[in-house]
Amino acid sequence: MFDRALVGRTSPVREVVLDRAVMMQFARAIGSTDPLHFDRDAARAAGHPDILAAPTFAYCLESLSPGLTYADLGVPAAELLHAEQRFVCHRPLYAGDTVRLRTRVADVFARKAGALQFVSLETSLTTTDGVVAVVSTALFVVRR
Amino acid sequence: MTTTGTASYSVGDRLPSQRFGPVTAAMIAEFASASGDDNPHALDADAALAAGLDGVVAHGMLSMAWLGRALATWAPGHVLLDWCVRFVAPTRPGDIVACSATVVDITPDAEGERVQMDIEATTERGVATLRGTATLRRAV
């Protein structure tokens, strides 16, 4: 099962540039028609430098540029269920931003006498000026 | 953010429910492709059965994204500071998902007001699928 020794394990840093087309494709996939996600002029009129990422887009960046693999965690993808998701947001993400993602195993624990095994992965997204924009924490569970 | 919300609500208010879906296989496939989330439980019935599910399920993150859209509608111009959900039951193809929120606290702070909401997604089958909280800032 999840090894306690995983706690604190940290992925290499991945640097990604927020691509306008990818952000818009995601916004379409969630059915959004909000101009803030599609129209730079509308976003600027609202005081933003460019279109905004949808509020769960940070998780897409993790999926599109994974830091830790299922093999790193020692479980098959098919056995992991997403149990909780948290986003702490310090600054919006805009098209053209360069962000650095770093994923850390924040915790490993069990419930129900080991029948449920949890792993918590915390990913920080830091802009190139050193500001932490978003911290995304995903809790996954494996049933045994 | 410079837009100022016009939302009017008070502590204890239940905000108008917003409906999304019905969930379709095409919607799940589009979400998987656009988000990079290749969760096998959403795309592969055998993998879903092996995990103890009854069949393929929609990504939990699709419903969380819908809650995000609902928050933008309930609280236009607010800044989302912190939000968290638990995925308490699967969402299946065919489900219509209703997003709802209750305002639980409004506290003044240096930049306006911090608004705390309980948020929930529920299917028309009556099953709560996501439950959580959101903290937003409203400029005043």
Interface residues (C-beta under 8 A of the other chain):
Chain A: V22 Q25 F26 R28 A29 I30 G31 S32 D34 A46 G47 H48 A54 P55 T56 Y59 C60 S63 L64 A77 A78 E79 L81 H82 A83 E84 Q85 R86 F87 V88 C89 P92 R143
Chain B: M1 T2 T3 F20 M27 E30 F31 S33 A34 S35 G36 D37 D38 N39 P40 H41 D44 A47 A50 A51 G52 H59 G60 M61 L62 M64 A65 W66 G68 R69 L71 A72 G77 V79 L80 L81 D82 W83 C84 V85 R86 F87
